[in-house]
Amino acid sequence: MTGTPHVDTAQLMELLSVSLAAYYGDFTVAAANENLTASQGKTLNVLRRGPASMSALATTLTCDASNMTGIVDRLERRGLVRREPSPSDRRVKNVILTDEGERVIDVIRRKMHNTLAGLNRLSEQEQNTLYALLERTFTSQPAAV
């Protein structure tokens, strides 16, 4: 039999683990170069997609609300984020990335040299395929039953 050998789920999970460890190691060093902790950098990264409530950030970053408050407080003092009342519920505070916050997260991403080098080894078609597979694997919602 010829062709690509079958890869089982355990092998995929192992490769994902290795890939994510390399990505987060690269990310942590790049964030530190901007005088940010990994958690602060991850918060900016999440907010790059759009505003989020404090509770949504805590859920996404898997930390408790009090820790999230401290992270956002420090980012706000640096002018990287701001809080505003939610338009739909004034009791809820949304966290919004400032222009300076956008600039900093973009700098962090550009400094992720190992990750960028790995992705640049892929052809444009391979990058598009990887994007589609990751999007389908991790962002699609299961169909309602």
C-alpha positions in Angstrom: 0.0 0.0 0.0 1.3 3.5 -0.9 0.4 7.0 0.1 0.3 8.8 3.3 0.3 6.6 6.4 -2.7 6.8 8.7 -2.2 9.1 11.6 -4.3 8.4 14.7 -5.8 10.9 17.1 -3.1 10.4 19.7 -0.5 11.3 17.2 -2.4 14.4 16.2 -2.9 15.4 19.8 0.9 15.0 20.4 1.8 17.1 17.4 -0.7 19.8 18.5 0.8 19.8 22.0 4.3 20.2 20.6 3.1 22.9 18.2 1.3 24.9 20.8 4.2 24.6 23.3 6.5 26.1 20.6 4.0 28.8 19.7 3.4 29.8 23.4 7.1 29.8 24.1 7.7 32.1 21.2 4.7 34.2 22.2 5.9 34.5 25.8 9.4 35.7 24.8 7.9 38.2 22.3 5.5 39.5 25.0 8.3 39.8 27.5 10.2 41.9 25.0 7.3 44.4 25.2 7.4 44.2 29.1 4.2 42.1 29.2 3.4 38.8 30.9 2.2 36.0 28.8 -1.3 36.5 30.3 -1.3 40.2 29.4 -0.1 39.4 25.9 -2.8 36.7 25.5 -5.4 39.3 26.6 -4.3 41.7 23.9 -4.3 38.8 21.4 -7.9 37.9 22.3 -9.0 41.6 22.2 -7.4 41.9 18.7 -10.6 40.0 17.5 -12.9 42.6 19.1 -14.1 43.9 22.5 -15.0 41.4 25.2 -16.6 41.5 28.6 -14.4 40.8 31.7 -16.2 37.5 32.2 -15.7 36.4 28.6 -12.0 37.2 28.9 -11.7 35.2 32.1 -13.5 32.3 30.5 -11.3 32.4 27.3 -8.1 32.7 29.3 -9.3 30.2 31.9 -8.6 32.3 34.9 -10.8 33.6 37.7 -12.4 37.0 37.5 -10.2 38.6 40.2 -7.1 37.6 38.2 -8.6 39.0 35.0 -9.3 42.3 36.8 -5.6 42.6 37.8 -4.5 41.8 34.2 -6.8 44.4 32.7 -5.9 47.0 35.4 -2.2 46.7 34.5 -3.0 46.9 30.7 -5.3 49.9 31.3 -2.5 51.7 33.3 -0.3 51.3 30.2 -2.9 52.6 27.9 -3.2 49.3 26.0 -6.9 48.7 26.8 -9.9 50.7 28.1 -13.1 49.6 29.8 -16.5 50.9 28.7 -20.1 50.0 29.7 -21.7 47.4 27.4 -24.3 49.0 25.2 -26.7 46.1 26.0 -26.2 46.0 29.8 -24.6 49.0 31.5 -23.6 46.8 34.5 -21.2 44.8 32.3 -17.9 46.3 31.4 -16.4 45.6 28.0 -12.6 45.7 27.5 -11.5 47.4 24.3 -8.1 47.4 22.7 -6.7 50.9 22.2 -4.7 52.0 19.2 -1.5 51.5 21.3 -2.7 48.0 22.3 -3.2 47.1 18.7 0.3 48.4 17.9 1.8 46.3 20.7 0.1 43.0 19.9 1.1 43.5 16.2 4.7 44.0 17.4 4.5 40.9 19.5 3.3 38.9 16.5 6.1 40.2 14.3 8.6 39.2 16.9 7.5 35.6 17.0 10.4 34.6 14.7 10.2 30.8 15.3 6.5 30.6 14.6 6.8 32.9 11.5 9.7 30.8 10.2 7.7 27.6 10.6 4.6 29.1 8.8 6.8 30.6 6.1 8.1 27.1 5.3 4.5 26.3 4.0 3.4 27.3 0.5 0.5 29.7 0.2 -1.8 26.8 -0.6 -0.6 24.8 2.5 -1.1 27.9 4.7 -4.7 28.3 3.3 -5.3 24.6 4.0 -3.9 24.8 7.5 -6.1 27.8 8.2 -9.2 26.1 6.9 -8.5 23.0 9.0 -7.8 24.9 12.2 -10.8 27.0 11.7 -13.0 24.0 11.1 -11.5 22.1 14.0 -11.5 24.8 16.7 -14.0 27.5 15.9 -17.0 25.8 14.2 -19.9 25.2 16.4 -21.5 21.7 16.3 -24.8 21.4 14.5 -27.9 21.7 16.7 -29.5 18.3 17.3 
